[in-house]
Structures are given as C-alpha cells and as structure tokens.
Amino acid sequence: NPPDLALLDFQMPKVDGATFFSELLEALGDRCPKIIMVSAAPREEIEAALEPGCRPAAFVKKPFTLEELERTVGAVLGTTKH
C-alpha cells in the first residue's frame, strides 16, 4: 500500500523533485500519495517545473520549524487539531 503522504524535496541529487513527482504519479495514478513539496526555491519556480497534473497538496519553504511542518501535514491529512 502506498503511503498517505510524501514529503518531497524539490532539489535532490540524482533526480529533481518535479521529475520524481511526475514519475510517481505515472506509476501510482490514483494511488499516488498526497505530496508536500519542500524547498528553499520560490514557489513559482517549483510550479513552473511541474508537469501538468502534478500539483502538490502543499508547499513548505525551507528553512521551516517542526511546528510549521506539523501544521501543514495536519492540514493536508485533515488531522489538524483546533
């Protein structure tokens, strides 16, 4: 079973996050986990690099705090406590 969520860095050593996301979506289709894209790059740069149909559930800008990440994960998964 694929995971419910994946944190994906935009800049990785062997394959960039945009390419990996596209390949993951192609391989898993509807079973693809929700993606949170993590990067220090501007959001516009990330969005321009993504294939059509590859839209992350959220973006987290580096550097980030654990609280920011927890909030984003909770919002994406619908588990945020109010």
N, C-alpha and C positions, 0 to 999 in steps of 0.2 A: 504494500500500500504506500502510495506517495505521501509525503508529509503535508500538513495543512498549510504550512508557511515556510518560506525560504528567505533568508537574508542574503542578498546578492550584491557584492561589491562591483561597482562599475569598472574599476581599473584593477585587473588581475594579471598575473604574469604570463600565462600561456594563451588565454582566450579572454577577450573583454566581456564584461557583464551583459552587454547588449546582444552579442553573438550567443553567449550561453543561454540567455533567456529565450531567444528565438529557437534554439535547438531543443531546449527543454519543452517549450510549448508545442513544437512539432512532434516530439517524441511522446508526450503525455496527453496532448489535446485537452479535453475537459477535465482530466485528472491532474492537470498541472497545478501545483500549489500556488497560493497567493504569494506574490513577490513583494518584498520591501527592498527597494534599491538604496544602497548605502554608498555615498560618495562625497568627496570634497569638491567635485566638479559642479558647476552650475546646473541646475535642473534643466535649463533649456538645452544645454549641451547633451545631457543624457537623453532627453526626449527626441532630439534630432537624430541620435544614433540608433534609436529603437526602430525595429521593423513595424509596419502597420499591424495592429492587433496585439502587439506586445505592450501592454500598459500595466506598469506596476500598481499594486494596491496602494502604495505609499512610497514616499521618499524620506530618507533621513540624511541630513547633512552632517558630514564629519567636520570637526570633532563633535561628538554628542555625549550626553550623560546617560547613565543607566536609566534614569527616570524618563528621559525623552524616548528612549528605545522601548521601555516597558509601556509607556502611554501609546506609542504607535502600534506596537504589537497587539495590545489590548483593543485598540480601535479597529484594527484590521480583522481580528478574530471575533470581535463582538463580545469581548470579555472584560471591557473596562468597567471598573467599579466606580460608582458615582458617590 
